[in-house]
Amino acid sequence: MWQTSGDTFVRPKEALLTSATATVTGLDAQTLRQWIDRHEDLIVIDVRSAAEFETLHIRGSYNVPLPLLSEHADELAERLGARVVLVCQSGVRAAQARTRLGGAGIGTALVLDGGVPGFAAAGGDVVRGAQRWDLERQVRMAAGSLVLAGLVAGKLVSPKLSLLAGAIGTGLTFSAATNTCAMGQALAKMPWNKTASEPSARDAIDQIPATQS
């Protein structure tokens, strides 16, 4: 497991023996707290939806939802320096964003371990707003409800309806294999996941200060 000390990444001896060329991609909450206080060039990008960002976000972070980042990664990369930390709810969407930015030439971005909730639990400075379920929790509820509905309908109405449970299971397996989530993307478009301040691509990019180099 990766550990950090100040600005230096340290590996246990076991890791040194098995992988001398492994790349560090994660950052723990305590180190991020130190970096926020220490580095003026640090850019923290929150790739969750605007609604999730409004509910809870790291103070000073910038909201660039994953769909916008994916579509405009090249343009965004032009504004970023070497010290970039990507955050989301658990790390899944931030990892996808890291891959996308890597393809645009930003190979040094890190993903916050534990996401925004983990940072808050570690005593990090966060901003809290109107409370709502995060997108990943909504996905679990929707998937679980559909599976349950399919099983019940298969028993009470028609055995064919139990195929719904299998379809949801297949979809979740595909999501895990590809590290994507079509259900999450669909839920993000629902009215309850919209805010009055949905960022446009232009606004999302322009809010980030251009790197001084």
C-alpha positions in Angstrom: 0.0 0.0 0.0 1.3 3.5 -0.9 2.2 5.8 2.0 3.2 9.4 1.8 5.5 11.5 3.9 5.3 15.2 3.3 5.8 15.6 -0.5 7.7 12.3 -0.9 6.0 9.0 -1.8 7.4 6.1 0.2 6.9 2.4 -0.6 7.1 -0.5 1.9 10.1 -2.9 1.3 7.7 -5.5 0.0 6.6 -3.2 -2.8 10.2 -2.3 -3.7 10.9 -6.0 -4.2 7.9 -6.7 -6.4 7.6 -3.5 -8.5 10.5 -1.1 -8.9 8.7 0.9 -11.6 5.2 1.2 -10.3 3.5 4.6 -10.7 1.9 6.5 -7.8 -1.6 7.5 -8.7 -3.3 7.9 -5.2 -3.0 10.6 -2.5 -4.2 10.2 1.0 -6.4 12.8 2.7 -3.8 13.9 5.3 -1.2 14.6 2.6 -3.7 16.6 0.6 -4.5 18.7 3.7 -0.8 19.5 4.0 -0.5 20.3 0.3 -3.5 22.7 0.4 -1.7 24.7 3.1 1.7 24.5 1.5 1.4 24.7 -2.3 -0.1 27.7 -4.1 0.1 25.9 -7.5 -2.1 23.0 -6.3 -5.3 22.5 -8.3 -8.0 20.3 -6.9 -10.7 19.2 -9.4 -13.9 17.7 -8.3 -15.4 15.6 -11.1 -18.7 14.9 -9.5 -22.0 16.4 -10.7 -22.8 20.0 -9.8 -25.5 18.8 -7.3 -23.0 16.5 -5.5 -20.5 19.4 -5.4 -23.1 21.7 -4.0 -23.9 19.2 -1.2 -20.3 18.8 -0.1 -17.0 19.8 -1.5 -13.4 20.6 -0.6 -12.9 24.3 0.0 -11.0 25.8 -2.9 -11.7 22.9 -5.3 -13.1 23.4 -8.8 -16.1 21.6 -10.1 -15.6 20.1 -13.6 -18.1 17.2 -13.9 -16.7 14.1 -15.5 -18.7 14.4 -18.8 -17.4 17.9 -19.4 -13.9 16.9 -18.5 -14.0 14.0 -20.8 -15.2 16.1 -23.7 -12.8 19.0 -23.1 -9.7 17.3 -21.6 -7.3 18.8 -24.2 -8.5 22.3 -23.5 -8.5 21.8 -19.7 -5.0 20.3 -19.8 -3.6 23.5 -21.3 -4.5 25.3 -18.0 -3.1 22.7 -15.6 0.4 22.3 -14.1 2.1 19.4 -12.5 0.3 19.4 -9.2 -3.3 18.3 -9.9 -5.5 16.2 -7.6 -8.8 14.7 -8.9 -11.6 14.0 -6.4 -15.0 12.4 -6.5 -17.2 10.4 -4.1 -15.1 7.3 -3.9 -12.3 7.6 -6.4 -13.9 5.7 -9.4 -14.9 8.8 -11.4 -11.6 10.6 -10.5 -9.7 7.6 -11.8 -11.6 7.8 -15.1 -10.7 11.5 -15.2 -7.1 10.8 -14.6 -7.0 8.4 -17.6 -8.7 11.0 -19.8 -6.2 13.8 -18.7 -3.4 11.3 -19.2 -4.4 11.0 -22.8 -4.3 14.8 -23.0 -0.7 15.0 -21.7 -1.3 15.4 -18.0 0.3 12.3 -16.6 1.0 13.5 -13.1 -2.6 14.0 -11.8 -3.3 12.1 -8.5 -6.6 10.6 -7.3 -7.7 11.3 -3.7 -8.1 8.1 -1.8 -11.5 7.9 -0.1 -13.0 10.8 -2.1 -14.5 13.9 -0.6 -16.2 12.0 2.3 -12.9 10.6 3.3 -11.3 14.0 3.2 -14.1 15.4 5.4 -13.8 12.5 7.8 -10.0 13.2 8.1 -10.8 16.7 9.3 -10.3 18.4 6.0 -11.8 21.8 5.3 -15.0 21.3 3.4 -18.1 23.3 2.4 -21.5 21.8 3.1 -24.7 22.8 1.3 -28.2 21.3 0.7 -28.0 17.6 1.5 -28.9 15.0 -1.1 -27.9 11.5 -1.9 -24.7 11.2 -3.9 -24.8 9.6 -7.3 -23.2 6.4 -6.4 -25.7 5.8 -3.6 -28.5 6.5 -6.0 -27.1 3.9 -8.4 -27.0 1.3 -5.7 -30.6 2.1 -4.7 -31.9 2.0 -8.3 -30.1 -1.2 -9.2 -31.2 -2.9 -6.0 -34.8 -1.8 -6.5 -34.9 -3.0 -10.1 -33.4 -6.4 -9.1 -35.9 -6.8 -6.3 -38.8 -5.7 -8.5 -37.8 -8.2 -11.2 -37.6 -11.1 -8.8 -41.0 -10.3 -7.2 -42.7 -9.7 -10.6 -41.2 -13.0 -11.8 -42.8 -14.8 -8.9 -46.2 -13.0 -8.9 -46.8 -12.0 -12.6 -44.6 -13.8 -15.1 -41.4 -15.8 -14.9 -40.1 -13.7 -17.9 -40.0 -10.6 -15.7 -37.3 -12.2 -13.6 -35.0 -11.6 -16.6 -34.9 -8.0 -15.4 -32.8 -9.0 -12.5 -30.4 -10.8 -14.8 -30.2 -7.8 -17.1 -29.3 -5.5 -14.2 -26.7 -7.9 -12.9 -25.2 -8.1 -16.4 -25.1 -4.3 -16.6 -23.4 -4.0 -13.2 -20.8 -6.6 -14.3 -20.1 -4.7 -17.5 -19.8 -1.4 -15.5 -17.2 -3.0 -13.2 -15.2 -4.5 -16.1 -15.1 -1.2 -18.0 -15.0 1.1 -15.0 -18.0 3.0 -16.4 -21.6 3.4 -15.3 -24.4 4.0 -17.7 -27.0 4.1 -14.9 -25.0 6.8 -13.1 -24.8 8.9 -16.3 -28.6 8.5 -16.7 -29.4 9.4 -13.1 -27.1 12.5 -13.3 -29.6 13.9 -15.9 -32.6 13.5 -13.6 -34.2 16.8 -12.3 -33.4 16.1 -8.7 -29.7 15.9 -9.6 -29.7 19.3 -11.3 -28.9 22.6 -9.6 -29.5 26.2 -10.6 -25.7 26.6 -11.2 -25.0 23.8 -13.7 -21.6 24.8 -15.2 -21.1 25.1 -18.9 -17.9 23.8 -20.4 -16.6 27.3 -20.8 -17.4 28.2 -17.2 -16.0 25.0 -15.8 -12.7 25.5 -17.7 -12.3 29.3 -17.2 -12.8 29.1 -13.5 -9.4 27.3 -13.2 -6.5 29.7 -13.2 -4.0 29.2 -16.0 -0.7 27.7 -14.9 2.1 30.3 -14.5 5.2 28.9 -16.1 
